[in-house]
Amino acid sequence: MPRVCFFTWKWTTSWNNRSHSMRASKRTFKVNLISKKVTLADWSKTKIKISSKIYKKLKWFI
C-alpha cells in the first residue's frame, strides 16, 4: 500500500538538497502517516491511513 493520506492525498515527494556551492542531490520527504480504525455509516469498521496533521484537526470527529 502506498504512503498516501486518505483525506488530503499527500504522498512522498522528492526535491533537491542544495549545498553552499549549489550542488544538487535528491532527497525525499515522506508524509507522517497514522493508521486508524474508523467506523463508517453502515457501522462497519475499516482501517485508513491519515496524516498526523489532519488527525490533530479531526480528532474529535474520527
A tleap script that builds the chain and sets N, CA, C and O, in Angstrom:
source leaprc.protein.ff14SB
mol = sequence {
  NMET PRO ARG VAL CYS PHE PHE THR TRP LYS
  TRP THR THR SER TRP ASN ASN ARG SER HIE
  SER MET ARG ALA SER LYS ARG THR PHE LYS
  VAL ASN LEU ILE SER LYS LYS VAL THR LEU
  ALA ASP TRP SER LYS THR LYS ILE LYS ILE
  SER SER LYS ILE TYR LYS LYS LEU LYS TRP
  PHE CILE
}
set mol.1.N position { 0.851 -1.187 0.000 }
set mol.1.CA position { 0.000 0.000 0.000 }
set mol.1.C position { 0.894 1.247 0.000 }
set mol.1.O position { 1.849 1.322 0.774 }
set mol.2.N position { 0.595 2.207 -0.849 }
set mol.2.CA position { 1.446 3.396 -0.939 }
set mol.2.C position { 1.264 4.323 0.259 }
set mol.2.O position { 0.277 4.240 0.989 }
set mol.3.N position { 2.239 5.204 0.438 }
set mol.3.CA position { 2.189 6.187 1.515 }
set mol.3.C position { 1.342 7.375 1.051 }
set mol.3.O position { 1.878 8.367 0.557 }
set mol.4.N position { 0.029 7.273 1.211 }
set mol.4.CA position { -0.883 8.331 0.775 }
set mol.4.C position { -1.899 8.582 1.873 }
set mol.4.O position { -2.445 7.641 2.449 }
set mol.5.N position { -2.154 9.856 2.166 }
set mol.5.CA position { -3.171 10.223 3.147 }
set mol.5.C position { -4.554 10.033 2.532 }
set mol.5.O position { -4.772 10.369 1.368 }
set mol.6.N position { -5.485 9.497 3.314 }
set mol.6.CA position { -6.837 9.202 2.841 }
set mol.6.C position { -7.622 10.480 2.526 }
set mol.6.O position { -8.386 10.509 1.562 }
set mol.7.N position { -7.444 11.524 3.319 }
set mol.7.CA position { -8.224 12.752 3.157 }
set mol.7.C position { -7.567 13.769 2.229 }
set mol.7.O position { -8.236 14.344 1.370 }
set mol.8.N position { -6.270 13.995 2.394 }
set mol.8.CA position { -5.624 15.085 1.665 }
set mol.8.C position { -4.873 14.628 0.428 }
set mol.8.O position { -4.442 15.472 -0.359 }
set mol.9.N position { -4.702 13.363 0.226 }
set mol.9.CA position { -3.956 12.787 -0.903 }
set mol.9.C position { -2.516 13.272 -0.946 }
set mol.9.O position { -1.946 13.425 -2.027 }
set mol.10.N position { -1.918 13.517 0.226 }
set mol.10.CA position { -0.493 13.843 0.278 }
set mol.10.C position { 0.298 12.556 0.142 }
set mol.10.O position { -0.110 11.519 0.665 }
set mol.11.N position { 1.434 12.612 -0.559 }
set mol.11.CA position { 2.276 11.431 -0.708 }
set mol.11.C position { 3.739 11.847 -0.686 }
set mol.11.O position { 4.046 13.029 -0.533 }
set mol.12.N position { 4.640 10.889 -0.838 }
set mol.12.CA position { 6.061 11.150 -0.798 }
set mol.12.C position { 6.460 12.007 -1.996 }
set mol.12.O position { 6.112 11.704 -3.137 }
set mol.13.N position { 7.189 13.072 -1.719 }
set mol.13.CA position { 7.683 13.949 -2.778 }
set mol.13.C position { 9.202 13.946 -2.750 }
set mol.13.O position { 9.807 13.592 -1.738 }
set mol.14.N position { 9.810 14.334 -3.841 }
set mol.14.CA position { 11.269 14.403 -3.873 }
set mol.14.C position { 11.697 15.770 -4.407 }
set mol.14.O position { 11.190 16.259 -5.417 }
set mol.15.N position { 12.639 16.358 -3.696 }
set mol.15.CA position { 13.222 17.625 -4.071 }
set mol.15.C position { 14.722 17.494 -4.000 }
set mol.15.O position { 15.251 16.432 -3.670 }
set mol.16.N position { 15.404 18.574 -4.310 }
set mol.16.CA position { 16.854 18.585 -4.246 }
set mol.16.C position { 17.339 19.230 -2.952 }
set mol.16.O position { 16.780 20.223 -2.485 }
set mol.17.N position { 18.398 18.638 -2.381 }
set mol.17.CA position { 19.180 19.318 -1.356 }
set mol.17.C position { 20.196 20.176 -2.087 }
set mol.17.O position { 20.780 19.736 -3.077 }
set mol.18.N position { 20.412 21.380 -1.617 }
set mol.18.CA position { 21.395 22.264 -2.245 }
set mol.18.C position { 22.487 22.589 -1.232 }
set mol.18.O position { 22.211 23.029 -0.115 }
set mol.19.N position { 23.719 22.366 -1.642 }
set mol.19.CA position { 24.847 22.727 -0.786 }
set mol.19.C position { 25.174 24.201 -0.990 }
set mol.19.O position { 24.517 24.893 -1.767 }
set mol.20.N position { 26.197 24.668 -0.285 }
set mol.20.CA position { 26.592 26.063 -0.418 }
set mol.20.C position { 27.084 26.368 -1.833 }
set mol.20.O position { 26.920 27.482 -2.329 }
set mol.21.N position { 27.689 25.368 -2.477 }
set mol.21.CA position { 28.167 25.568 -3.851 }
set mol.21.C position { 27.089 25.242 -4.886 }
set mol.21.O position { 27.379 25.146 -6.078 }
set mol.22.N position { 25.857 25.074 -4.432 }
set mol.22.CA position { 24.670 24.826 -5.272 }
set mol.22.C position { 24.702 23.476 -5.981 }
set mol.22.O position { 24.048 23.321 -7.013 }
set mol.23.N position { 25.436 22.500 -5.468 }
set mol.23.CA position { 25.352 21.134 -5.999 }
set mol.23.C position { 24.041 20.533 -5.540 }
set mol.23.O position { 23.605 20.764 -4.412 }
set mol.24.N position { 23.414 19.762 -6.412 }
set mol.24.CA position { 22.108 19.185 -6.105 }
set mol.24.C position { 22.238 17.694 -5.818 }
set mol.24.O position { 22.978 16.977 -6.492 }
set mol.25.N position { 21.505 17.245 -4.806 }
set mol.25.CA position { 21.388 15.816 -4.539 }
set mol.25.C position { 19.932 15.550 -4.174 }
set mol.25.O position { 19.303 16.356 -3.488 }
set mol.26.N position { 19.399 14.423 -4.631 }
set mol.26.CA position { 17.984 14.115 -4.424 }
set mol.26.C position { 17.692 13.837 -2.956 }
set mol.26.O position { 18.524 13.294 -2.229 }
set mol.27.N position { 16.497 14.221 -2.540 }
set mol.27.CA position { 16.055 13.995 -1.178 }
set mol.27.C position { 14.564 13.723 -1.193 }
set mol.27.O position { 13.845 14.354 -1.968 }
set mol.28.N position { 14.065 12.803 -0.361 }
set mol.28.CA position { 12.634 12.507 -0.314 }
set mol.28.C position { 12.037 13.039 0.979 }
set mol.28.O position { 12.663 12.998 2.038 }
set mol.29.N position { 10.822 13.534 0.869 }
set mol.29.CA position { 10.048 13.997 2.010 }
set mol.29.C position { 8.850 13.076 2.141 }
set mol.29.O position { 7.989 13.039 1.263 }
set mol.30.N position { 8.795 12.329 3.243 }
set mol.30.CA position { 7.703 11.374 3.443 }
set mol.30.C position { 6.636 11.977 4.337 }
set mol.30.O position { 6.927 12.805 5.201 }
set mol.31.N position { 5.406 11.558 4.124 }
set mol.31.CA position { 4.269 12.036 4.897 }
set mol.31.C position { 4.257 11.309 6.239 }
set mol.31.O position { 4.537 10.112 6.307 }
set mol.32.N position { 3.931 12.039 7.302 }
set mol.32.CA position { 3.827 11.445 8.630 }
set mol.32.C position { 2.433 10.826 8.760 }
set mol.32.O position { 1.469 11.518 9.085 }
set mol.33.N position { 2.334 9.515 8.504 }
set mol.33.CA position { 1.041 8.843 8.466 }
set mol.33.C position { 0.733 8.095 9.752 }
set mol.33.O position { 1.628 7.589 10.428 }
set mol.34.N position { -0.553 8.036 10.072 }
set mol.34.CA position { -1.072 7.268 11.195 }
set mol.34.C position { -2.152 6.359 10.644 }
set mol.34.O position { -2.978 6.801 9.845 }
set mol.35.N position { -2.167 5.096 11.052 }
set mol.35.CA position { -3.254 4.211 10.625 }
set mol.35.C position { -4.263 4.121 11.764 }
set mol.35.O position { -3.906 3.812 12.901 }
set mol.36.N position { -5.517 4.392 11.448 }
set mol.36.CA position { -6.594 4.423 12.429 }
set mol.36.C position { -7.756 3.576 11.950 }
set mol.36.O position { -7.993 3.446 10.749 }
set mol.37.N position { -8.485 2.997 12.906 }
set mol.37.CA position { -9.717 2.285 12.583 }
set mol.37.C position { -10.870 3.264 12.690 }
set mol.37.O position { -10.995 3.990 13.676 }
set mol.38.N position { -11.714 3.278 11.663 }
set mol.38.CA position { -12.811 4.234 11.581 }
set mol.38.C position { -14.105 3.463 11.378 }
set mol.38.O position { -14.149 2.493 10.621 }
set mol.39.N position { -15.160 3.900 12.061 }
set mol.39.CA position { -16.475 3.315 11.882 }
set mol.39.C position { -17.211 4.088 10.798 }
set mol.39.O position { -17.352 5.308 10.884 }
set mol.40.N position { -17.677 3.383 9.784 }
set mol.40.CA position { -18.364 4.017 8.667 }
set mol.40.C position { -19.855 4.165 8.966 }
set mol.40.O position { -20.322 3.772 10.035 }
set mol.41.N position { -20.591 4.729 8.022 }
set mol.41.CA position { -22.014 4.984 8.214 }
set mol.41.C position { -22.822 3.695 8.367 }
set mol.41.O position { -23.841 3.683 9.058 }
set mol.42.N position { -22.379 2.615 7.730 }
set mol.42.CA position { -23.111 1.347 7.852 }
set mol.42.C position { -22.578 0.496 9.012 }
set mol.42.O position { -22.784 -0.718 9.031 }
set mol.43.N position { -21.894 1.123 9.978 }
set mol.43.CA position { -21.369 0.515 11.207 }
set mol.43.C position { -20.280 -0.526 10.958 }
set mol.43.O position { -19.975 -1.311 11.856 }
set mol.44.N position { -19.696 -0.553 9.783 }
set mol.44.CA position { -18.562 -1.429 9.541 }
set mol.44.C position { -17.283 -0.657 9.859 }
set mol.44.O position { -17.208 0.556 9.663 }
set mol.45.N position { -16.281 -1.381 10.351 }
set mol.45.CA position { -15.024 -0.733 10.702 }
set mol.45.C position { -13.994 -1.012 9.620 }
set mol.45.O position { -13.895 -2.128 9.111 }
set mol.46.N position { -13.231 0.015 9.277 }
set mol.46.CA position { -12.180 -0.117 8.283 }
set mol.46.C position { -10.942 0.627 8.767 }
set mol.46.O position { -11.040 1.535 9.592 }
set mol.47.N position { -9.792 0.244 8.258 }
set mol.47.CA position { -8.538 0.850 8.645 }
set mol.47.C position { -8.097 1.815 7.550 }
set mol.47.O position { -8.029 1.437 6.381 }
set mol.48.N position { -7.795 3.067 7.923 }
set mol.48.CA position { -7.347 4.049 6.955 }
set mol.48.C position { -6.031 4.652 7.422 }
set mol.48.O position { -5.706 4.607 8.609 }
set mol.49.N position { -5.268 5.222 6.477 }
set mol.49.CA position { -4.041 5.940 6.786 }
set mol.49.C position { -4.306 7.428 6.592 }
set mol.49.O position { -4.722 7.861 5.517 }
set mol.50.N position { -4.059 8.208 7.649 }
set mol.50.CA position { -4.243 9.651 7.552 }
set mol.50.C position { -2.983 10.339 8.062 }
set mol.50.O position { -2.240 9.773 8.864 }
set mol.51.N position { -2.749 11.549 7.597 }
set mol.51.CA position { -1.587 12.296 8.064 }
set mol.51.C position { -1.852 12.803 9.479 }
set mol.51.O position { -2.998 13.053 9.853 }
set mol.52.N position { -0.802 12.948 10.248 }
set mol.52.CA position { -0.948 13.348 11.643 }
set mol.52.C position { -1.482 14.772 11.769 }
set mol.52.O position { -2.152 15.103 12.747 }
set mol.53.N position { -1.186 15.609 10.784 }
set mol.53.CA position { -1.686 16.984 10.796 }
set mol.53.C position { -3.212 17.008 10.713 }
set mol.53.O position { -3.865 17.754 11.444 }
set mol.54.N position { -3.774 16.199 9.828 }
set mol.54.CA position { -5.230 16.122 9.685 }
set mol.54.C position { -5.853 15.425 10.896 }
set mol.54.O position { -6.956 15.768 11.322 }
set mol.55.N position { -5.132 14.441 11.443 }
set mol.55.CA position { -5.647 13.744 12.622 }
set mol.55.C position { -5.824 14.706 13.794 }
set mol.55.O position { -6.809 14.614 14.526 }
set mol.56.N position { -4.874 15.631 13.976 }
set mol.56.CA position { -4.987 16.605 15.054 }
set mol.56.C position { -6.193 17.511 14.849 }
set mol.56.O position { -6.870 17.880 15.809 }
set mol.57.N position { -6.461 17.870 13.591 }
set mol.57.CA position { -7.595 18.755 13.305 }
set mol.57.C position { -8.930 18.037 13.443 }
set mol.57.O position { -9.911 18.638 13.881 }
set mol.58.N position { -8.981 16.739 13.069 }
set mol.58.CA position { -10.239 15.989 13.064 }
set mol.58.C position { -10.325 14.976 14.198 }
set mol.58.O position { -11.112 14.033 14.111 }
set mol.59.N position { -9.548 15.141 15.251 }
set mol.59.CA position { -9.518 14.166 16.334 }
set mol.59.C position { -10.898 13.961 16.966 }
set mol.59.O position { -11.262 12.839 17.318 }
set mol.60.N position { -11.644 15.021 17.105 }
set mol.60.CA position { -12.974 14.919 17.699 }
set mol.60.C position { -13.940 14.183 16.785 }
set mol.60.O position { -14.931 13.622 17.252 }
set mol.61.N position { -13.662 14.180 15.486 }
set mol.61.CA position { -14.571 13.580 14.508 }
set mol.61.C position { -14.288 12.102 14.281 }
set mol.61.O position { -15.218 11.321 14.080 }
set mol.62.N position { -13.018 11.706 14.310 }
set mol.62.CA position { -12.639 10.328 13.999 }
set mol.62.C position { -12.693 9.469 15.233 }
set mol.62.O position { -12.405 8.274 15.166 }
savepdb mol mol.pdb
quit
